[in-house]
Amino acid sequence: MAIAVRKDLSMGKGKIAAQVAHAAVECSMHASEKRTEWISQGQKKIVVWVRDEKELQELIAKARSIGVNCCPIRDAGLTQLEPDTLTCSGFGPDEDSVIDSITGKFKLV
């Protein structure tokens, strides 16, 4: 599983952690048959930075085009961000090579 987070929002560390957690939970809840294997193998996750909403939307489109479970996260707007701000997206769980084809070129958080 990978979670891509927007760097342009300048979210605080706690906010980033909460958004990433939302993405991981959503992806796990909506995962296909790969979920059981992912859980039994330690629930591997990586978190990467994307530049902005456009770059995140491109990753979401790519994941959907190849059939990868994708869970965009939008903030409720109760603290640091405006309501409905796209903050991050989770991808997977899936094979490492599949996840890398989507997020492999991005810098780790």
N, C-alpha and C positions, 0 to 999 in steps of 0.2 A: 504494500500500500504506500502511496505517496500523497502528501498534501502540499499543494502549492499556495503560497500566501502572497498577497499583494504588498510590495514594499512601499509603494507610493502613499499608502494610508498612514504611515508612521504610527502604527498602533503601539501601545505600551506592551511590555512583556506579558503581563497577565492577560491582556485582551487577546494577544496572539495565541497564548496557550489555550484560552477558552475556545477560540474559533477553530483551532486545530483539533481540539477534543470533539467539538461538534461534528467536524468533518469525519473523523475516525469512527465515531459512533454511528453516524448516518451510513457510511460506507459498509460497516459491519452489518448493520441491520438490513441493508438492501443487497448484500452480496449473494451471489449465486452459489452453486455447489462448491466453489473454491473456498468458501468461508471455513468449512470444517478443517480442511488441510491447513489453511492459514493460521487458524487458532492452534492447531496441534503443533505447528512449527514455530511458535513463539510470537505470533502477531507482529511481524516485522513492519516498521513504518519509517519513512524518511520525510523530512519537511524541507521544502525548497522555496526560494524567493522567486517571484515573477515581478516584472517591472511595474505593471499597471493592469487595469481592468481589461484592456484590449488583449494583452498577452495571455491573461487568464482565460478569457473567452475563447481564444485560439486553441488553448490546451483542452478546454472542455469540448469544443467541436471535434478536435482530433480524437479524443477518447471515445466520444459517442460514435464517430464514424467507423471505428474499429471494434465497437461493441464492448468497451471496457466500462464497468460500473463507475459512475461519476456522480459525485454529490456536491454541487455548488452550495455554499453557505452564505446566507444574507443576514446581516445583523439586524437586531430588533430596534436599535437606535436608542437604547436607554442610557448609554454612558458616553463613549467617545465618538461615535459615528452617527451619521444621519440614518434614519430608518431605511431598511431595504438595501443597504450598501453591500455589494458583493465583496466579501473579504478574502475568501479562499475556496478551494475545492479539493475534495478527496478523490483519489483514483484507485480502484481496486477493491479488494485484494485480487492480485493476479500474479502470473509468473514474473520474475525479476526482469526478464528481457522485454516483456510487454510494457511494464511500468517504465522501464528505462527508455523505451521508444517514445514515451510521452514527456517524461520529466528529466531524463538523464543529462541534458545539457545545462541544467540550471544549478546555481550555487546553493549549497546546503545552508539552512538557517543556523 
